[in-house]
């Protein structure tokens, strides 16, 4: 409810909500209630929410308690100044599903600062100028997710985490979408082939960090997938994260990882900015075997640019991603499926 009271306004999400996602935020499948869910109206102009439309507390006895925890993860450059990837991870400890949602850092949103004023910036802009806390507000407001913790970490931290969970085997199995041999925007040499590869830390970090070349020139192989925008990067990062979580963090993983699960994550978190959710990583360490690979899904928020150049979300923005032998596909989540999906994140 904190996000609602702060009235984070997402540009053009009125279209998304008006298309059939009315009342999703509180109509949980596994909670019995006699109170009708409200219609929450969002205005592109930044009008505040009407508090009288908020749902009163229900006195009905719940048949089951929703038990989902959402965290925000921000991958930054090595200085920690620039947000390069932004995603949320929701673990549902009832259905044992994990949902990963990646948000392009150039997505533009408006965040209410008072009854009369809003800030309009990209997600990267919020992080660069106001830090992790305000970015958490902005991201949480896009789908009105109750984010319970947020951490920022560098590419080197990501490399260390992946190395920690691949040290007893051969890495994360993943097939990139095309052949790439280039110098990335930050001067890093990037090379990978469109073939199933076992990725360890540093190669994985270069894979998910690549989105454009230093000189914006693309050879005939690279241009088959990458075009200098953030979209392809998010698709690769989302599907690679799906592979990493499915293969290394859930199910019947190597006994060493299972035994040291919490300590490996705490080693990673000590170098992160922000603070994780209070039930992470201890609870995942206890229950990771219940989360199987078929219950892990990755999504991206697609975007469009308006005439001014602002990158906005729109109806049909949420896409479910899959990587089949290097062919990455994205399925648009229809209105009825979106309603059900969002219910599962509460």
Secondary structure, DSSP 8 states (H G I E B T S, - for coil): -HHHHHT-B-TTHHHHHHTT-TTTTT--TT---SS--------TT-----GGGS-----S--SS---EEEEEEEEE-TTS-SEEEEEEEEEETTTTEEEEEEE-TTBEEEEESSSS-EEEEEHHHHHHHH-HHHHHHHHHHHTT--EEEEEEEEHHHHHHHHHHTTTTSS-EEE--SS-EEEEBTTS-EEEE-SS-EEE-HHHHHHHHH-SSBTTS---TTGGGT--SSHHHHHHHHHHHHHHHIIIIISSS--HHHHHTHHHHHHHHHTTSEEE--TTTTHHHHHHGGGS-GGGEEEEEE--EE-TTS-EE--TT-EEEEEEETTEEEEEE--HHHHHHHHHTT-
